[in-house]
Amino acid sequence: MDAIGELQAYEQAALAAIAAADGAAALESVRIEFLGRKHGRLRELQTLLGQVEPPQRPAVGKQFNDAKSKVEGAFEARKQELARPKSVASGVDITLPGTPLALGRKHPLTQTIDEFKDIMGRFGFSVADGPELEDEWHNFEALNVPEDHPARDPLDNFYVAAAAATANAGAAKDGNGRPVLLRSQTSTVQIRVMERQRPPVRIVCLGRVYRPDTIDATHSCMFHQMEGLMVGRGVTMAHLKTVIRMLFTAYLGHDVSIRFRPSFFPFTEPSVEVDIPWEGGWLEMGGAGMVDPHVLEAVQYDPEEFTGFAFGFGIERLCMKRHAITDIRRFYENDLRFLRQF
């Protein structure tokens, strides 16, 4: 058989052996036999090229390269084929791309809370936290809310003791035997922080609060509030108004209008309510003011030495203003068509 014939026979035998290999081990044996560098059949055929007459060498060389390329290509293709997982018994090819999962995303209120933390962090405020189940000292008394104040009416709060009274009246008391309730404001956190930290204090607390309000487009019995507190020497109302303007501008834009309206809160004096334009009128965002001296005294701060300001804003309402949402209930309906917009 001439050289070209031998190369053709080699090619046919190699391709047949590669196709018949039923596993990685069998395919490796074929490789060694037909493509091995030391004792493979291709190596043996390569030594015959020097014995071919000069006029035949171009044709024989071309045949050699073609055979080598085909065998090597068939080997790599078979190797990849054997490496792929087998199809399941039902005939489904498990190597095909699967159906992509629908990934979730942060709730718009969570996004708003994260952004407020970032904004206030740039202003030098650290984040504090506190329990949602509170005692009357932190929720009322330390905040200068007297016992006969309407804000302490059981009908205006979620007292846990009232709900548990029929089962076990003592189960909803704190360590001092006082009733406990779901906090009605995040101002409770400022008391807890001041009880364990001396001035200067500069903190924000963002979390859930609970009030038995009638649910409508701008009210909910559970909502989120951001409490801010700054206490130190020489803190004034000008500092409070500046921080609020900077906060609203950073979140709502430079064209936001803000109205400060005189008001009264037991824990701040003087006090203001902060409004922004809404549906052709004004909507209250929350209250603010200078920390009342009685509150400072309750946490053993000297009001002659330290002053401070505090503010509390509804996170839902600010988020509604930014995204032109007209009904607070949309945040809690779990409508994916609504949530996917954020």
ZADOSE-743725 format. One record per residue (C-alpha): y, z, x negated. Coordinates in Angstrom, 3 decimals, padded with zeros to 6 digits. Example, Ala and Ser with C-alpha at 12.3 -4.5 7.8 and 13.67 -1.06 7.14 Angstrom:
// ZADOSE-743725
+----------+----------+----------+
!       yy !       zz !       xx !
+----------+----------+----------+
! -004.500 !  007.800 ! -012.300 !
! -001.060 !  007.140 ! -013.670 !
+----------+----------+----------+
END
This chain:
// ZADOSE-743725
+----------+----------+----------+
!       yy !       zz !       xx !
+----------+----------+----------+
!  000.000 !  000.000 !  000.000 !
!  003.433 ! -000.897 ! -001.377 !
!  006.263 !  001.630 ! -001.753 !
!  007.978 !  000.711 !  001.523 !
!  004.709 !  001.030 !  003.396 !
!  004.099 !  004.478 !  001.885 !
!  007.581 !  005.626 !  002.910 !
!  007.045 !  004.388 !  006.459 !
!  003.706 !  006.191 !  006.641 !
!  005.345 !  009.370 !  005.280 !
!  008.080 !  009.174 !  007.910 !
!  005.654 !  008.748 !  010.803 !
!  003.412 !  011.588 !  009.632 !
!  006.341 !  013.942 !  009.061 !
!  007.928 !  013.263 !  012.444 !
!  004.609 !  013.784 !  014.195 !
!  003.976 !  017.080 !  012.371 !
!  007.467 !  018.339 !  013.170 !
!  007.084 !  017.509 !  016.860 !
!  003.692 !  019.250 !  016.958 !
!  004.982 !  022.495 !  015.351 !
!  004.843 !  025.169 !  018.065 !
!  006.530 !  028.004 !  016.224 !
!  008.745 !  028.994 !  013.334 !
!  005.789 !  029.627 !  011.016 !
!  004.180 !  026.263 !  011.772 !
!  007.494 !  024.489 !  011.296 !
!  007.987 !  026.177 !  007.935 !
!  004.569 !  024.926 !  006.822 !
!  005.580 !  021.386 !  007.805 !
!  008.792 !  021.746 !  005.815 !
!  006.948 !  022.822 !  002.704 !
!  004.458 !  019.983 !  003.057 !
!  006.900 !  017.158 !  003.708 !
!  010.248 !  018.370 !  002.314 !
!  009.278 !  020.911 ! -000.346 !
!  011.220 !  020.477 ! -003.576 !
!  008.330 !  021.241 ! -005.932 !
!  005.152 !  019.943 ! -004.361 !
!  006.268 !  018.287 ! -001.143 !
!  005.241 !  014.746 ! -000.289 !
!  008.838 !  013.559 ! -000.391 !
!  009.059 !  014.785 ! -003.984 !
!  005.944 !  012.780 ! -004.838 !
!  007.387 !  009.632 ! -003.266 !
!  010.587 !  010.100 ! -005.221 !
!  008.673 !  009.810 ! -008.502 !
!  007.352 !  006.393 ! -007.370 !
!  010.856 !  004.914 ! -007.279 !
!  010.865 !  004.611 ! -011.040 !
!  007.714 !  002.459 ! -010.905 !
!  009.158 ! -000.108 ! -008.486 !
!  010.126 ! -003.477 ! -009.881 !
!  013.885 ! -003.848 ! -010.348 !
!  014.305 ! -006.538 ! -007.635 !
!  012.690 ! -004.229 ! -005.043 !
!  014.556 ! -001.051 ! -005.939 !
!  017.554 ! -001.524 ! -003.544 !
!  015.275 ! -002.032 ! -000.530 !
!  012.922 !  000.780 ! -001.520 !
!  015.878 !  003.146 ! -002.222 !
!  017.366 !  002.415 !  001.183 !
!  014.020 !  003.054 !  002.870 !
!  013.664 !  006.309 !  000.960 !
!  017.104 !  007.587 !  002.070 !
!  016.510 !  006.558 !  005.679 !
!  013.154 !  008.334 !  005.817 !
!  014.546 !  011.459 !  004.211 !
!  017.511 !  011.602 !  006.645 !
!  015.311 !  011.120 !  009.718 !
!  012.798 !  013.763 !  008.665 !
!  015.489 !  016.305 !  007.745 !
!  017.333 !  015.637 !  011.013 !
!  014.161 !  016.025 !  013.058 !
!  013.356 !  019.259 !  011.227 !
!  016.782 !  020.848 !  011.982 !
!  016.664 !  019.750 !  015.623 !
!  013.167 !  021.228 !  016.065 !
!  014.237 !  024.427 !  014.321 !
!  017.147 !  024.938 !  016.762 !
!  014.933 !  024.076 !  019.699 !
!  012.382 !  026.706 !  018.743 !
!  015.134 !  029.301 !  018.206 !
!  016.441 !  028.996 !  021.767 !
!  015.107 !  031.494 !  024.358 !
!  012.504 !  030.169 !  026.703 !
!  013.374 !  029.496 !  030.341 !
!  012.238 !  032.079 !  032.860 !
!  009.294 !  031.426 !  035.138 !
!  011.514 !  030.368 !  038.048 !
!  012.757 !  027.434 !  036.042 !
!  016.262 !  028.777 !  035.426 !
!  017.534 !  027.970 !  031.966 !
!  018.822 !  031.285 !  030.685 !
!  020.566 !  029.549 !  027.806 !
!  023.138 !  028.075 !  030.204 !
!  026.546 !  029.841 !  030.400 !
!  026.578 !  032.591 !  033.009 !
!  029.030 !  033.150 !  035.837 !
!  032.061 !  034.941 !  034.357 !
!  032.729 !  038.426 !  035.688 !
!  035.986 !  039.107 !  037.480 !
!  037.819 !  041.528 !  035.199 !
!  039.929 !  044.270 !  036.700 !
!  043.460 !  045.143 !  035.732 !
!  045.748 !  048.145 !  035.860 !
!  047.145 !  049.139 !  039.225 !
!  050.887 !  048.347 !  039.529 !
!  051.681 !  052.077 !  039.711 !
!  049.700 !  052.715 !  036.532 !
!  051.595 !  049.887 !  034.857 !
!  054.871 !  051.462 !  036.000 !
!  053.872 !  054.901 !  034.720 !
!  052.931 !  053.453 !  031.330 !
!  056.255 !  051.638 !  031.116 !
!  058.212 !  054.784 !  032.019 !
!  056.381 !  056.708 !  029.301 !
!  057.336 !  054.011 !  026.818 !
!  060.989 !  053.930 !  027.924 !
!  061.423 !  057.705 !  027.893 !
!  059.563 !  057.905 !  024.599 !
!  062.227 !  055.660 !  023.078 !
!  064.831 !  058.117 !  024.396 !
!  063.113 !  060.948 !  022.541 !
!  061.221 !  062.496 !  025.473 !
!  057.603 !  063.590 !  025.060 !
!  055.039 !  063.495 !  027.876 !
!  053.840 !  066.759 !  029.451 !
!  051.280 !  067.389 !  032.152 !
!  050.252 !  070.154 !  034.526 !
!  047.812 !  071.007 !  037.326 !
!  048.104 !  069.436 !  040.773 !
!  046.835 !  072.642 !  042.394 !
!  049.671 !  075.124 !  041.896 !
!  050.644 !  078.715 !  042.655 !
!  053.794 !  079.717 !  044.475 !
!  055.426 !  081.063 !  041.310 !
!  055.522 !  077.708 !  039.551 !
!  056.059 !  075.616 !  042.686 !
!  058.804 !  077.774 !  044.267 !
!  059.786 !  081.137 !  042.838 !
!  060.486 !  080.124 !  039.241 !
!  062.434 !  077.154 !  040.621 !
!  064.801 !  079.477 !  042.492 !
!  063.349 !  078.655 !  045.914 !
!  063.489 !  081.915 !  047.936 !
!  060.670 !  083.010 !  050.199 !
!  062.615 !  082.217 !  053.389 !
!  063.616 !  078.711 !  052.249 !
!  062.518 !  075.910 !  054.632 !
!  060.871 !  074.082 !  051.711 !
!  058.208 !  076.834 !  051.645 !
!  057.243 !  076.402 !  055.276 !
!  053.444 !  075.952 !  055.541 !
!  054.078 !  072.954 !  057.765 !
!  056.000 !  071.266 !  054.943 !
!  053.344 !  071.844 !  052.272 !
!  049.630 !  071.437 !  051.744 !
!  048.587 !  075.064 !  051.361 !
!  044.938 !  075.179 !  050.376 !
!  044.661 !  078.709 !  051.793 !
!  045.427 !  077.421 !  055.300 !
!  042.642 !  074.866 !  055.085 !
!  040.135 !  077.403 !  053.792 !
!  041.130 !  080.339 !  055.976 !
!  038.297 !  080.054 !  058.475 !
!  035.651 !  079.866 !  055.762 !
!  036.880 !  082.233 !  053.088 !
!  040.482 !  083.304 !  053.033 !
!  040.218 !  084.594 !  049.484 !
!  038.862 !  081.360 !  048.043 !
!  042.301 !  079.743 !  047.907 !
!  044.181 !  082.478 !  046.042 !
!  045.339 !  082.468 !  042.449 !
!  044.530 !  085.190 !  039.941 !
!  047.256 !  087.403 !  041.402 !
!  046.099 !  086.994 !  044.982 !
!  048.873 !  084.557 !  045.931 !
!  048.256 !  081.407 !  047.987 !
!  047.881 !  078.118 !  046.174 !
!  048.941 !  074.671 !  047.287 !
!  048.991 !  071.062 !  046.213 !
!  052.187 !  070.754 !  044.185 !
!  055.093 !  069.316 !  046.147 !
!  056.996 !  068.264 !  043.022 !
!  056.408 !  067.722 !  039.328 !
!  059.144 !  070.306 !  038.632 !
!  056.290 !  072.771 !  038.286 !
!  055.541 !  071.253 !  034.895 !
!  059.016 !  071.998 !  033.535 !
!  058.440 !  075.681 !  034.284 !
!  055.076 !  075.660 !  032.510 !
!  056.571 !  073.929 !  029.475 !
!  059.555 !  076.294 !  029.246 !
!  057.263 !  079.324 !  029.563 !
!  055.539 !  078.406 !  026.305 !
!  058.249 !  076.526 !  024.377 !
!  061.654 !  077.557 !  023.155 !
!  064.610 !  075.122 !  023.283 !
!  065.275 !  072.375 !  022.511 !
!  063.041 !  070.861 !  025.202 !
!  062.921 !  067.186 !  026.102 !
!  059.960 !  066.211 !  028.280 !
!  058.874 !  063.994 !  031.157 !
!  055.948 !  064.515 !  033.502 !
!  054.490 !  061.708 !  035.587 !
!  051.911 !  062.475 !  038.232 !
!  050.901 !  062.864 !  041.869 !
!  052.700 !  065.147 !  044.309 !
!  051.869 !  065.983 !  047.925 !
!  054.055 !  066.451 !  050.997 !
!  053.073 !  066.172 !  054.670 !
!  055.624 !  063.424 !  055.356 !
!  055.173 !  060.936 !  058.152 !
!  053.815 !  057.789 !  056.553 !
!  056.047 !  054.743 !  056.919 !
!  057.402 !  051.908 !  054.786 !
!  059.102 !  054.261 !  052.275 !
!  057.203 !  057.568 !  052.704 !
!  053.688 !  058.758 !  051.953 !
!  051.959 !  062.132 !  052.045 !
!  050.829 !  061.541 !  048.463 !
!  053.030 !  059.745 !  045.959 !
!  053.905 !  059.731 !  042.282 !
!  056.930 !  061.375 !  040.742 !
!  058.524 !  061.365 !  037.304 !
!  060.102 !  064.647 !  036.296 !
!  062.532 !  064.743 !  033.385 !
!  063.864 !  067.849 !  031.644 !
!  066.245 !  068.344 !  028.734 !
!  067.335 !  071.821 !  027.618 !
!  069.360 !  072.737 !  024.572 !
!  072.791 !  073.730 !  023.395 !
!  075.676 !  071.745 !  024.842 !
!  073.685 !  069.649 !  027.348 !
!  076.054 !  068.377 !  030.052 !
!  076.142 !  066.364 !  033.267 !
!  077.371 !  063.412 !  031.205 !
!  074.079 !  063.440 !  029.294 !
!  072.155 !  063.433 !  032.584 !
!  074.047 !  060.464 !  034.032 !
!  073.723 !  058.551 !  030.762 !
!  069.941 !  059.029 !  030.568 !
!  069.497 !  057.999 !  034.213 !
!  071.611 !  054.862 !  033.746 !
!  069.714 !  053.943 !  030.598 !
!  066.361 !  054.498 !  032.362 !
!  067.255 !  052.411 !  035.405 !
!  068.780 !  049.672 !  033.263 !
!  065.710 !  049.493 !  031.007 !
!  063.356 !  049.257 !  033.987 !
!  065.354 !  047.372 !  036.632 !
!  067.747 !  045.297 !  034.532 !
!  071.391 !  045.379 !  033.513 !
!  072.601 !  044.288 !  036.950 !
!  071.222 !  047.355 !  038.771 !
!  073.698 !  049.392 !  040.834 !
!  073.374 !  053.185 !  040.869 !
!  075.044 !  055.665 !  043.193 !
!  075.292 !  059.366 !  042.406 !
!  075.770 !  061.349 !  045.623 !
!  076.549 !  065.111 !  045.668 !
!  073.672 !  067.158 !  047.050 !
!  072.028 !  070.558 !  046.844 !
!  068.738 !  071.697 !  045.336 !
!  067.822 !  075.352 !  044.692 !
!  066.810 !  074.633 !  041.100 !
!  069.857 !  072.601 !  039.972 !
!  073.588 !  073.246 !  040.187 !
!  075.533 !  071.008 !  040.446 !
!  073.070 !  068.586 !  042.071 !
!  073.122 !  064.878 !  042.897 !
!  070.916 !  062.401 !  044.669 !
!  070.463 !  059.020 !  042.993 !
!  070.470 !  055.924 !  045.203 !
!  070.031 !  052.198 !  044.595 !
!  070.656 !  049.232 !  046.935 !
!  067.823 !  048.589 !  049.397 !
!  067.504 !  046.200 !  052.358 !
!  071.246 !  045.958 !  052.875 !
!  071.833 !  049.690 !  052.424 !
!  070.939 !  052.438 !  049.953 !
!  067.595 !  054.118 !  049.245 !
!  067.229 !  057.514 !  047.594 !
!  065.263 !  057.359 !  044.351 !
!  065.277 !  061.105 !  043.776 !
!  067.302 !  064.147 !  042.900 !
!  068.881 !  065.425 !  039.704 !
!  071.295 !  067.995 !  038.376 !
!  071.995 !  070.703 !  035.846 !
!  069.260 !  073.336 !  035.624 !
!  070.302 !  076.394 !  037.625 !
!  070.869 !  079.508 !  035.439 !
!  068.364 !  081.435 !  037.570 !
!  065.659 !  078.950 !  036.553 !
!  066.514 !  079.455 !  032.889 !
!  066.371 !  083.208 !  033.317 !
!  062.965 !  082.962 !  035.018 !
!  061.503 !  081.498 !  031.800 !
!  063.403 !  083.907 !  029.522 !
!  066.065 !  081.394 !  028.426 !
!  069.589 !  082.705 !  027.929 !
!  071.856 !  080.618 !  030.236 !
!  074.846 !  081.648 !  028.119 !
!  073.264 !  079.947 !  025.129 !
!  071.346 !  077.026 !  026.658 !
!  072.028 !  074.467 !  029.357 !
!  069.884 !  071.643 !  030.629 !
!  069.405 !  068.909 !  033.169 !
!  066.444 !  067.836 !  035.270 !
!  065.644 !  064.864 !  037.466 !
!  062.774 !  063.753 !  039.670 !
!  062.285 !  060.164 !  040.815 !
!  059.715 !  058.523 !  043.063 !
!  057.680 !  056.099 !  040.983 !
!  056.563 !  054.070 !  043.999 !
!  060.129 !  053.403 !  045.091 !
!  061.221 !  052.235 !  041.667 !
!  058.180 !  049.964 !  041.462 !
!  058.992 !  048.638 !  044.952 !
!  062.563 !  047.874 !  043.904 !
!  061.503 !  046.019 !  040.789 !
!  058.856 !  043.868 !  042.489 !
!  060.609 !  043.444 !  045.870 !
!  057.834 !  045.302 !  047.740 !
!  059.021 !  046.399 !  051.162 !
!  056.214 !  048.763 !  052.192 !
!  054.865 !  051.653 !  050.120 !
!  051.547 !  051.462 !  051.956 !
!  050.696 !  048.238 !  050.136 !
!  049.919 !  050.281 !  047.008 !
!  047.035 !  052.081 !  048.728 !
!  045.450 !  049.411 !  050.904 !
!  043.184 !  048.112 !  048.094 !
!  044.033 !  044.531 !  049.035 !
!  042.998 !  042.437 !  046.034 !
!  045.314 !  039.636 !  047.101 !
!  048.196 !  042.047 !  046.595 !
!  046.912 !  043.772 !  043.442 !
!  046.143 !  040.508 !  041.621 !
!  049.849 !  039.692 !  041.574 !
!  050.496 !  042.308 !  038.914 !
+----------+----------+----------+
END
